[in-house]
Amino acid sequence: MVEDEELLLAVLNSAPVIDGHPTDRLRGEGAAEWVRTALGGHGTAAECERLRLVREALHALIRRTSSDTDALSAALRGARLRPEVSPAGVAWELETPPDERLAVRVVLAWSRVTTELAGRLRPCANEECHLFLVDHSRPGTARWCSMAACGNRMKARAHARRRRTG
């Protein structure tokens, strides 16, 4: 099973721009297979649609282009957490129909990350990139989805700008 923060980022980053072309792992021929293999879901059309709706709502919230949470509320409707008590403590078991489980987990992961790591879930600072990151750095200053890709690209551009103007 994919850990919840990893699941959140996988869904948020499931519509990357590759070589200047928008893509969407939750649409089209390979969507069902990707949901099954990468996310551990069932890959039904309904599951993919729920994940797309949650992803679009979260994109808008994180980018601060909308404060509409209706899609997130709809994803959680009918979900329940049932306590399981053991000598190790209390574990909460998610009860929801199988096709709704991943979307519910994504919303719960978003809530946990925004609560426990306030301000650390953010879009990549490269405006050409459409990916997101959770900043686990001590100072909380991570800006790029990947230092190897966007970080190097942005630093190289800044260096070239300084050389032209300097």
VMD Tcl script that draws the C-alpha trace (Angstrom):
set ca {
  {0.00 0.00 0.00}
  {1.24 3.47 -0.85}
  {1.84 5.66 2.21}
  {-0.63 8.54 2.43}
  {1.77 11.46 1.88}
  {3.25 9.61 -1.10}
  {-0.29 8.96 -2.37}
  {-1.17 12.65 -1.98}
  {1.86 13.73 -4.02}
  {1.28 11.01 -6.64}
  {-2.27 12.25 -7.21}
  {-1.32 15.95 -7.09}
  {1.49 15.27 -9.58}
  {-0.57 13.05 -11.89}
  {-1.01 15.78 -14.51}
  {2.57 16.80 -15.35}
  {3.71 18.86 -18.31}
  {6.19 16.74 -20.26}
  {8.25 18.40 -22.99}
  {5.78 21.30 -22.97}
  {2.73 19.05 -23.36}
  {0.13 18.57 -20.60}
  {-0.48 14.94 -19.66}
  {-2.95 13.30 -17.29}
  {-2.35 9.90 -15.73}
  {-5.96 9.80 -14.51}
  {-7.45 10.05 -18.01}
  {-7.27 7.88 -21.06}
  {-6.13 4.39 -21.84}
  {-3.46 3.90 -19.19}
  {-5.36 5.52 -16.30}
  {-6.87 2.34 -14.85}
  {-3.55 0.50 -14.98}
  {-1.69 3.44 -13.38}
  {-4.23 3.65 -10.54}
  {-3.93 -0.10 -9.94}
  {-0.14 -0.37 -10.12}
  {1.08 3.00 -8.81}
  {-1.63 3.77 -6.27}
  {-2.93 0.33 -5.30}
  {-6.49 1.13 -6.33}
  {-9.03 -0.75 -8.41}
  {-8.73 1.41 -11.52}
  {-12.43 1.76 -12.21}
  {-13.72 4.73 -14.18}
  {-15.55 5.96 -11.06}
  {-12.38 5.78 -8.97}
  {-10.37 7.69 -11.59}
  {-13.08 10.37 -11.81}
  {-13.17 10.81 -8.01}
  {-9.40 11.16 -7.95}
  {-9.50 13.74 -10.76}
  {-12.12 15.82 -8.94}
  {-10.13 15.70 -5.69}
  {-6.90 16.53 -7.54}
  {-8.42 19.57 -9.28}
  {-9.91 20.87 -6.01}
  {-6.58 20.43 -4.20}
  {-4.65 22.10 -7.03}
  {-6.90 25.15 -6.73}
  {-6.66 25.25 -2.93}
  {-2.88 24.84 -2.81}
  {-2.32 27.37 -5.60}
  {-4.84 29.66 -3.89}
  {-6.92 30.12 -7.03}
  {-10.07 28.93 -5.25}
  {-11.28 28.21 -1.75}
  {-14.04 25.83 -2.88}
  {-13.97 22.62 -0.86}
  {-17.18 21.06 -2.19}
  {-15.36 18.30 -4.11}
  {-13.36 17.41 -0.99}
  {-16.51 17.31 1.14}
  {-18.19 15.12 -1.47}
  {-15.21 12.74 -1.46}
  {-15.51 12.33 2.32}
  {-19.28 11.88 2.38}
  {-20.00 8.38 3.58}
  {-16.48 7.72 4.85}
  {-16.09 6.61 8.44}
  {-13.15 6.00 10.73}
  {-13.64 3.06 13.10}
  {-11.34 2.70 16.10}
  {-9.44 -0.56 16.61}
  {-8.04 -0.86 20.13}
  {-5.07 -3.12 20.81}
  {-2.34 -3.30 23.47}
  {-0.27 -1.02 21.17}
  {-2.92 1.71 21.22}
  {-5.75 2.88 19.00}
  {-5.64 2.51 15.23}
  {-8.28 4.09 13.04}
  {-9.67 1.89 10.27}
  {-11.13 3.66 7.24}
  {-14.54 2.34 6.22}
  {-15.60 3.40 2.74}
  {-16.63 1.72 -0.51}
  {-13.58 0.38 -2.40}
  {-13.89 2.83 -5.33}
  {-13.94 5.79 -2.92}
  {-11.08 4.70 -0.66}
  {-8.17 6.34 -2.53}
  {-9.93 9.70 -2.91}
  {-10.77 9.68 0.81}
  {-7.16 8.82 1.70}
  {-5.90 11.68 -0.50}
  {-8.17 14.20 1.24}
  {-7.21 12.90 4.69}
  {-3.50 13.02 3.74}
  {-3.90 16.62 2.51}
  {-5.57 17.54 5.81}
  {-2.81 15.88 7.84}
  {0.01 17.47 5.83}
  {-1.53 20.95 5.96}
  {-2.05 20.59 9.72}
  {1.20 18.90 10.75}
  {3.43 20.57 8.15}
  {1.66 23.90 7.78}
  {2.88 25.85 4.76}
  {5.08 23.01 3.54}
  {2.80 21.62 0.83}
  {3.35 23.91 -2.13}
  {3.61 24.10 -5.90}
  {7.04 23.96 -7.49}
  {8.53 27.46 -7.84}
  {9.25 26.82 -11.53}
  {6.20 28.38 -13.20}
  {6.57 26.02 -16.16}
  {6.28 23.04 -13.83}
  {2.89 21.86 -12.61}
  {4.15 19.61 -9.82}
  {3.88 19.92 -6.04}
  {6.20 19.13 -3.14}
  {6.08 18.61 0.60}
  {9.03 20.45 2.11}
  {10.70 18.34 4.80}
  {13.83 20.48 4.99}
  {14.73 21.84 8.41}
  {14.44 25.54 7.41}
  {11.33 24.95 5.29}
  {12.78 26.69 2.25}
  {12.54 24.02 -0.45}
  {11.23 25.61 -3.62}
  {11.38 23.00 -6.35}
  {9.78 19.62 -6.93}
  {13.24 18.31 -7.77}
  {16.61 19.97 -7.34}
  {17.95 17.82 -10.18}
  {15.33 19.04 -12.65}
  {13.59 22.29 -11.79}
  {16.14 23.50 -9.24}
  {19.08 23.22 -11.63}
  {17.06 24.69 -14.49}
  {15.97 27.71 -12.44}
  {19.44 28.29 -10.99}
  {20.99 28.09 -14.48}
  {18.46 30.65 -15.77}
  {19.15 32.98 -12.85}
  {22.90 32.64 -13.43}
  {22.50 33.39 -17.16}
  {20.35 36.46 -16.33}
  {22.97 37.75 -13.90}
  {25.72 37.29 -16.48}
  {23.73 39.17 -19.14}
  {22.92 42.08 -16.83}
  {26.12 42.06 -14.82}
}
mol new
graphics top color blue
foreach p $ca { graphics top sphere $p radius 0.5 }
foreach p [lrange $ca 0 end-1] q [lrange $ca 1 end] { graphics top cylinder $p $q radius 0.2 }
display resetview
